[in-house]
């Protein structure tokens, strides 16, 4: 409701309360009422401003634009600066209002135009002021997520304001709070990506470029790997450099371990598992160091000491629990694909003993059997299985049934060129060619089996 004796001009034609009027009305209240009532009137105006933004913005997209035009963005930052850093309820409500306003593209630009120490810097300071209050963390991370989405400039701004350590710290302090973990996973993914990746068509056909070895021959380590980003130019752009800096900072502050812990401790939460896996997809892409940390996993405290839970083991748990949820499986498969691709970049890496590869590959195989009609999931899964097969010991231990799955998938989607290309690359890896001769992989074993040779040769070729 408006303050007493509010003139008709306080409302627009559409019934919305004009924020400009509220900014002018506060000093009028101070002049008219007694000094003893002055503080009460100011607090009433503040509460009215925040409550109007929350209640109206969430429900009506058009009114978000009206409130933004009338100065709501600047006013909310003023409230956050003057009161939100000291009072938790005002911080929570104000951050929620900023989150709602930011869904309007014009308001998002207005929020970004505010000086960093008066704008996004205040959001980060609010998170730091109330680190143990889950609701404040949820609303603040919501602002970070929407402000950084599809905006490289805002990502860089939030990084400079210290958003990354605040996000990781919130995940560590609220490990049991699923909503905090969900929002943090989304915000980390958004900060780790480049805007190019957030295009709605990012799941469409993309180029797979196998890098060259020093001898000028295609590297088998990348034969089945899908590139989630466009091929890098000779000279990285500023946005690419800044994105890699953010990914490095996320790793430095412990985001990899925090994401794995979220996957492990909230394994039944489908939305959280999907979000955490999506963030790990970006962090692991084409980076051996971060992929090694994912493979190494977590060190968990037990009654008898500590035990190590590998990253692929955590992925395997997610595959088994969410075997019917294609969206979760697609992100987990993409994460497996990127981790294995990065770990097998060099020939020497392909000979290492990595015992978690085969169990993870078998769980992925069983999950893909239930989703043969889902082309996007199959593309990620086939590439992941092909990258698992890059390890010679793992390839020798994979069952022959993996070849049946690949051939069934390729037969069912014979008109999908991208899937056919991934399937052929996976078959090549599953043959395990070494020095021009077939290796011990399942694709080579079926062709060497007299009882299966003719059948599989016909299906393959």
C-alpha positions as CSV (number, residue, x, y, z in Angstrom):
1,X,0.0,0.0,0.0
2,X,1.1,3.6,-0.5
3,X,1.9,6.1,2.3
4,X,-1.0,8.2,3.6
5,X,-2.5,11.0,1.5
6,X,-0.9,9.6,-1.6
7,X,-1.9,11.6,-4.7
8,X,-3.4,9.9,-7.9
9,X,-0.1,10.6,-9.8
10,X,1.5,7.8,-7.7
11,X,0.0,5.2,-10.0
12,X,0.5,4.8,-13.7
13,X,-2.3,4.0,-16.2
14,X,-1.6,0.3,-15.7
15,X,-2.0,0.5,-12.0
16,X,1.7,0.1,-11.2
17,X,3.2,2.1,-8.4
18,X,5.8,4.5,-9.8
19,X,9.1,4.1,-8.0
20,X,10.0,7.7,-8.9
21,X,7.1,8.8,-6.7
22,X,8.3,6.7,-3.8
23,X,11.7,8.3,-4.0
24,X,10.1,11.8,-3.9
25,X,7.6,10.8,-1.2
26,X,10.1,9.8,1.4
27,X,11.4,13.4,2.0
28,X,7.8,14.7,2.0
29,X,7.0,12.3,4.8
30,X,10.0,13.5,6.7
31,X,8.8,17.1,6.3
32,X,5.2,16.5,7.2
33,X,5.4,14.1,10.1
34,X,7.1,14.6,13.4
35,X,10.7,13.7,13.9
36,X,9.7,10.7,16.1
37,X,7.8,9.2,13.1
38,X,10.5,10.0,10.6
39,X,12.3,6.6,10.9
40,X,9.1,4.7,10.7
41,X,8.0,6.4,7.5
42,X,11.4,5.7,5.9
43,X,11.2,2.0,6.8
44,X,7.6,1.8,5.5
45,X,8.7,3.3,2.2
46,X,11.6,0.8,2.0
47,X,9.4,-2.1,2.7
48,X,6.8,-0.9,0.2
49,X,9.5,-0.6,-2.5
50,X,10.9,-4.0,-2.0
51,X,7.6,-5.8,-1.5
52,X,6.1,-4.1,-4.6
53,X,9.1,-5.3,-6.7
54,X,8.9,-8.9,-5.4
55,X,5.1,-9.3,-5.6
56,X,4.6,-7.6,-8.9
57,X,7.8,-8.5,-10.9
58,X,7.5,-12.2,-10.4
59,X,3.9,-12.3,-11.7
60,X,3.9,-9.9,-14.7
61,X,6.7,-9.5,-17.2
62,X,5.3,-6.2,-18.5
63,X,5.3,-4.7,-15.0
64,X,9.0,-5.6,-14.6
65,X,9.8,-3.3,-17.4
66,X,7.6,-0.5,-15.9
67,X,9.4,-0.8,-12.6
68,X,12.8,-0.8,-14.2
69,X,12.0,2.3,-16.2
70,X,10.9,4.1,-13.0
71,X,14.2,3.5,-11.2
72,X,13.6,0.3,-9.3
73,X,17.1,-1.1,-10.1
74,X,18.9,1.9,-8.6
75,X,16.5,2.0,-5.6
76,X,17.0,-1.7,-4.8
77,X,20.8,-1.3,-4.8
78,X,20.4,1.7,-2.5
79,X,18.3,-0.3,-0.1
80,X,20.8,-3.2,-0.3
81,X,23.7,-0.8,0.5
82,X,22.0,1.1,3.3
83,X,20.1,-1.7,5.0
84,X,20.6,-5.1,3.3
85,X,24.1,-5.6,4.5
86,X,23.0,-5.3,8.1
87,X,19.5,-6.9,8.1
88,X,19.2,-10.4,6.8
89,X,15.5,-10.1,5.9
90,X,16.0,-7.0,3.8
91,X,19.0,-8.6,2.1
92,X,16.9,-11.7,1.2
93,X,13.9,-9.8,-0.1
94,X,16.0,-7.2,-2.0
95,X,18.1,-9.9,-3.7
96,X,14.9,-11.7,-4.7
97,X,13.6,-8.5,-6.2
98,X,16.8,-8.0,-8.1
99,X,16.6,-11.5,-9.4
100,X,13.0,-11.0,-10.6
101,X,13.8,-7.7,-12.3
102,X,16.9,-9.1,-14.1
103,X,14.7,-11.5,-16.1
104,X,13.7,-8.4,-18.2
105,X,16.5,-7.8,-20.8
106,X,16.4,-4.1,-20.4
107,X,16.5,-4.3,-16.6
108,X,19.5,-6.6,-16.9
109,X,21.3,-3.9,-18.8
110,X,20.3,-1.3,-16.2
111,X,21.6,-3.5,-13.4
112,X,24.9,-4.0,-15.2
113,X,25.4,-0.3,-15.8
114,X,25.5,0.5,-12.1
115,X,29.0,1.0,-10.8
116,X,30.5,-2.4,-9.7
117,X,30.9,-1.3,-6.0
118,X,27.3,-0.1,-6.0
119,X,25.9,-2.9,-8.1
120,X,27.1,-6.5,-8.5
121,X,29.7,-5.8,-5.9
122,X,26.9,-5.3,-3.4
123,X,25.3,-8.6,-4.3
124,X,28.6,-10.4,-3.5
125,X,29.0,-8.4,-0.3
126,X,25.5,-9.5,0.8
127,X,26.5,-13.2,0.2
128,X,29.6,-12.6,2.3
129,X,27.7,-10.7,5.0
130,X,25.3,-13.7,5.7
131,X,27.3,-16.8,4.7
132,X,25.3,-19.1,7.0
133,X,21.8,-18.0,5.8
134,X,20.7,-20.4,3.1
135,X,17.9,-18.1,1.8
136,X,20.2,-15.2,1.3
137,X,22.6,-17.4,-0.6
138,X,19.9,-18.8,-2.8
139,X,18.6,-15.3,-3.8
140,X,22.1,-13.9,-4.3
141,X,23.2,-16.8,-6.5
142,X,20.1,-16.4,-8.5
143,X,21.1,-12.9,-9.3
144,X,24.6,-14.0,-10.3
145,X,23.2,-16.7,-12.5
146,X,20.8,-14.5,-14.5
147,X,23.2,-11.6,-14.7
148,X,26.1,-13.8,-16.1
149,X,24.0,-15.8,-18.5
150,X,24.9,-15.0,-22.1
151,X,26.9,-11.9,-21.2
152,X,30.7,-12.2,-21.2
153,X,31.0,-8.7,-19.8
154,X,28.9,-9.5,-16.8
155,X,30.8,-12.7,-16.2
156,X,34.1,-10.8,-16.1
157,X,32.5,-8.1,-13.9
158,X,31.3,-10.7,-11.4
159,X,34.7,-12.4,-11.4
160,X,36.3,-9.1,-10.5
161,X,33.8,-8.6,-7.7
162,X,34.7,-11.9,-6.1
163,X,31.7,-14.0,-7.0
164,X,33.6,-17.2,-7.5
165,X,35.0,-17.7,-3.9
166,X,31.6,-16.7,-2.5
167,X,29.9,-19.4,-4.6
168,X,32.3,-22.2,-3.6
169,X,32.2,-21.1,0.0
170,X,28.4,-21.3,0.0
171,X,28.5,-24.8,-1.4
172,X,30.9,-25.9,1.3
173,X,28.9,-24.3,4.1
174,X,25.5,-25.6,3.0
175,X,26.4,-29.1,1.8
176,X,23.0,-30.5,3.0
177,X,20.9,-27.8,1.4
178,X,19.8,-29.0,-2.0
179,X,18.4,-25.6,-3.2
180,X,21.7,-23.9,-2.4
181,X,23.6,-26.6,-4.2
182,X,21.3,-26.3,-7.2
183,X,21.7,-22.5,-7.5
184,X,25.4,-22.7,-7.0
185,X,25.8,-25.3,-9.8
186,X,23.9,-23.1,-12.2
187,X,25.9,-20.0,-11.3
188,X,29.2,-21.9,-11.6
189,X,28.2,-23.3,-15.0
190,X,27.2,-19.8,-16.2
191,X,30.4,-18.2,-15.1
192,X,32.6,-21.0,-16.5
193,X,31.1,-20.8,-20.0
194,X,31.5,-18.4,-22.9
195,X,28.4,-16.7,-24.3
196,X,28.8,-18.6,-27.5
197,X,28.0,-21.8,-25.6
198,X,24.8,-20.5,-24.2
199,X,23.2,-20.2,-27.7
200,X,19.9,-22.2,-27.8
201,X,21.2,-24.2,-30.7
202,X,24.3,-25.5,-28.9
203,X,23.0,-29.1,-28.9
204,X,22.8,-29.1,-32.7
205,X,25.4,-30.5,-35.1
206,X,28.9,-29.3,-34.3
207,X,32.3,-29.7,-35.8
208,X,34.6,-32.4,-34.3
209,X,38.2,-31.5,-35.2
210,X,40.8,-34.1,-34.3
211,X,44.0,-32.3,-33.4
212,X,47.3,-33.2,-35.0
213,X,50.2,-34.9,-33.2
214,X,53.7,-33.4,-33.6
215,X,54.2,-35.8,-36.5
216,X,51.3,-34.3,-38.4
217,X,49.0,-37.3,-38.0
218,X,45.5,-37.1,-36.5
219,X,45.6,-37.9,-32.8
220,X,43.6,-41.0,-32.0
221,X,43.0,-39.6,-28.5
222,X,40.5,-37.1,-29.8
223,X,38.9,-39.3,-32.5
224,X,35.6,-39.8,-30.6
225,X,35.5,-36.6,-28.6
226,X,32.8,-34.0,-29.3
227,X,33.9,-30.4,-29.0
228,X,31.5,-28.4,-26.9
229,X,33.0,-25.1,-28.2
230,X,33.8,-24.0,-31.6
231,X,37.4,-24.7,-32.8
232,X,39.8,-22.3,-31.2
233,X,41.3,-19.6,-33.6
234,X,45.1,-19.1,-33.8
235,X,44.9,-16.2,-31.5
236,X,42.4,-16.6,-28.6
237,X,40.0,-13.7,-28.2
238,X,39.8,-11.7,-25.0
239,X,36.5,-13.4,-24.0
240,X,38.2,-16.8,-24.4
241,X,41.1,-15.8,-22.3
242,X,38.8,-14.4,-19.6
243,X,36.7,-17.5,-19.6
244,X,39.8,-19.7,-19.1
245,X,40.8,-17.4,-16.2
246,X,37.4,-17.9,-14.6
247,X,37.6,-21.7,-15.0
248,X,41.1,-21.6,-13.5
249,X,39.8,-19.6,-10.6
250,X,36.9,-21.9,-10.0
251,X,39.4,-24.8,-9.9
252,X,41.7,-23.0,-7.6
253,X,38.9,-22.2,-5.0
254,X,37.8,-25.9,-5.1
255,X,34.7,-25.8,-7.4
256,X,35.6,-29.2,-8.9
257,X,35.5,-30.9,-5.5
258,X,32.4,-29.0,-4.4
259,X,30.5,-30.1,-7.6
260,X,31.6,-33.7,-7.1
261,X,30.4,-33.5,-3.5
262,X,27.1,-32.1,-4.6
263,X,26.7,-35.0,-7.0
264,X,27.7,-37.6,-4.4
265,X,25.7,-36.3,-1.5
266,X,22.5,-35.4,-3.4
267,X,22.6,-38.3,-5.9
268,X,18.8,-38.6,-5.9
269,X,18.2,-35.0,-6.8
270,X,17.9,-35.0,-10.6
271,X,18.0,-31.3,-11.2
272,X,21.1,-30.9,-9.0
273,X,22.9,-33.9,-10.7
274,X,22.1,-32.4,-14.1
275,X,23.4,-29.0,-13.1
276,X,26.6,-30.3,-11.4
277,X,27.4,-32.5,-14.3
278,X,26.8,-29.7,-16.8
279,X,29.3,-27.5,-14.9
280,X,31.9,-30.3,-14.8
281,X,31.4,-30.7,-18.6
282,X,32.7,-27.2,-19.1
283,X,35.5,-27.4,-16.6
284,X,36.9,-30.6,-17.9
285,X,36.8,-29.7,-21.6
286,X,40.2,-30.0,-23.2
287,X,42.1,-29.5,-19.9
288,X,44.1,-32.4,-18.5
289,X,44.8,-30.8,-15.1
290,X,41.1,-30.2,-14.2
291,X,40.1,-33.6,-15.7
292,X,42.7,-35.3,-13.4
293,X,41.1,-33.6,-10.4
294,X,37.7,-34.9,-11.5
295,X,39.0,-38.4,-12.0
296,X,40.8,-38.3,-8.6
297,X,37.5,-37.4,-6.9
298,X,36.9,-36.8,-3.2
299,X,38.5,-37.7,0.0
300,X,35.7,-38.5,2.5
301,X,36.0,-38.9,6.2
302,X,34.8,-42.2,7.7
303,X,34.8,-43.7,11.2
304,X,38.0,-45.5,10.5
305,X,39.8,-42.7,8.6
306,X,39.4,-41.4,5.1
307,X,38.5,-43.1,1.8
308,X,38.8,-41.9,-1.8
309,X,35.7,-41.8,-4.0
310,X,36.7,-41.3,-7.7
311,X,34.9,-38.9,-10.0
312,X,34.0,-41.7,-12.4
313,X,32.6,-43.7,-9.6
314,X,30.4,-40.7,-8.7
315,X,29.3,-40.5,-12.3
316,X,28.5,-44.2,-12.3
317,X,26.3,-43.7,-9.3
318,X,24.4,-40.9,-11.1
319,X,24.0,-43.1,-14.2
320,X,22.5,-46.0,-12.1
321,X,20.2,-43.8,-10.1
322,X,18.9,-41.7,-12.9
323,X,18.8,-44.4,-15.5
324,X,15.4,-43.3,-16.7
325,X,16.1,-39.6,-16.8
326,X,17.6,-38.7,-20.2
327,X,18.5,-35.1,-19.4
328,X,20.7,-36.2,-16.4
329,X,22.2,-39.0,-18.4
330,X,23.1,-36.7,-21.3
331,X,25.1,-34.3,-19.1
332,X,26.8,-37.2,-17.1
333,X,27.8,-38.8,-20.4
334,X,29.2,-35.5,-21.7
335,X,31.2,-35.2,-18.6
336,X,32.6,-38.7,-18.9
337,X,33.4,-38.0,-22.6
338,X,35.3,-34.8,-21.8
339,X,37.2,-36.2,-18.8
340,X,38.4,-39.3,-20.8
341,X,39.2,-37.3,-23.8
342,X,41.5,-34.9,-21.8
343,X,43.1,-37.7,-19.9
344,X,44.0,-39.6,-23.1
345,X,45.6,-36.7,-25.0
346,X,49.0,-38.4,-25.2
347,X,49.9,-41.9,-26.2
348,X,51.6,-42.6,-22.9
349,X,48.4,-41.7,-21.0
350,X,46.6,-44.5,-22.9
351,X,48.6,-47.2,-21.2
352,X,48.0,-46.1,-17.6
353,X,46.0,-48.4,-15.4
354,X,42.7,-46.6,-14.7
355,X,40.4,-49.1,-12.9
356,X,37.4,-46.8,-12.8
357,X,37.0,-46.6,-16.6
358,X,35.4,-50.0,-17.2
359,X,32.7,-50.0,-14.5
360,X,31.7,-46.5,-15.5
361,X,31.6,-47.6,-19.2
362,X,29.4,-50.6,-18.3
363,X,26.9,-48.4,-16.4
364,X,26.8,-46.0,-19.3
365,X,26.2,-49.0,-21.7
366,X,23.3,-50.2,-19.7
367,X,21.8,-46.7,-19.5
368,X,22.0,-46.1,-23.3
369,X,20.2,-49.4,-24.0
370,X,17.1,-47.9,-22.5
371,X,17.2,-44.7,-24.6
372,X,17.9,-45.9,-28.1
373,X,15.4,-43.4,-29.5
374,X,17.1,-40.4,-27.9
375,X,19.6,-39.2,-30.5
376,X,21.2,-36.5,-28.4
377,X,21.9,-38.8,-25.5
378,X,23.3,-41.4,-27.9
379,X,25.7,-38.9,-29.4
380,X,27.2,-38.0,-26.1
381,X,27.1,-41.7,-24.9
382,X,28.8,-43.1,-28.1
383,X,31.5,-40.5,-27.9
384,X,32.0,-41.2,-24.2
385,X,32.3,-45.0,-24.8
386,X,34.8,-44.3,-27.6
387,X,36.9,-42.2,-25.3
388,X,36.8,-44.8,-22.6
389,X,38.2,-47.3,-25.2
390,X,41.2,-45.0,-25.8
391,X,42.7,-46.6,-22.7
392,X,44.2,-49.9,-23.9
393,X,43.6,-51.9,-20.7
394,X,40.0,-50.6,-20.4
395,X,39.4,-51.4,-24.1
396,X,40.6,-55.0,-23.7
397,X,38.1,-55.5,-20.8
398,X,35.0,-54.0,-22.5
399,X,32.4,-56.6,-23.5
400,X,31.4,-57.5,-27.0
401,X,27.8,-56.2,-26.3
402,X,29.1,-52.7,-26.6
403,X,29.5,-53.2,-30.3
404,X,25.9,-54.4,-30.5
405,X,24.8,-51.2,-28.9
406,X,26.7,-49.0,-31.3
407,X,25.4,-50.8,-34.3
408,X,21.8,-50.7,-33.1
409,X,22.0,-47.0,-32.4
410,X,23.5,-46.3,-35.8
411,X,20.9,-48.4,-37.5
412,X,18.0,-46.7,-35.7
413,X,19.4,-43.2,-36.6
414,X,20.8,-43.9,-40.0
415,X,19.9,-40.5,-41.3
416,X,21.6,-38.6,-38.5
417,X,25.0,-37.8,-40.0
418,X,26.5,-36.5,-36.7
419,X,25.5,-39.7,-34.8
420,X,26.9,-41.9,-37.6
421,X,30.2,-40.0,-37.5
422,X,30.4,-40.4,-33.7
423,X,29.5,-44.1,-34.0
424,X,32.2,-44.8,-36.5
425,X,34.8,-43.0,-34.5
426,X,33.8,-45.0,-31.4
427,X,34.1,-48.3,-33.4
428,X,37.5,-47.3,-34.5
429,X,38.6,-46.8,-30.9
430,X,36.9,-50.0,-29.8
431,X,39.0,-51.9,-32.4
432,X,42.1,-50.7,-30.6
433,X,44.3,-50.3,-33.6
434,X,48.0,-50.1,-32.8
435,X,50.6,-49.6,-35.4
436,X,48.1,-50.3,-38.2
437,X,47.0,-53.7,-36.8
438,X,43.7,-54.5,-34.9
439,X,44.2,-54.5,-31.1
440,X,42.4,-56.3,-28.3
441,X,39.2,-54.1,-28.4
442,X,35.7,-55.6,-28.6
443,X,35.2,-54.4,-32.2
444,X,38.3,-56.3,-33.3
445,X,37.4,-59.4,-31.3
446,X,34.0,-59.8,-32.9
447,X,35.6,-59.7,-36.4
448,X,38.2,-62.3,-35.3
449,X,35.5,-64.6,-33.9
450,X,34.6,-67.2,-36.7
451,X,31.0,-67.5,-35.4
452,X,30.4,-63.8,-35.4
453,X,32.7,-62.5,-38.1
454,X,30.2,-62.7,-41.1
455,X,27.3,-61.3,-39.1
456,X,29.2,-58.3,-37.7
457,X,31.0,-57.6,-40.9
458,X,27.7,-57.2,-42.7
459,X,26.3,-55.0,-40.0
460,X,29.3,-52.8,-39.9
461,X,30.1,-52.4,-43.5
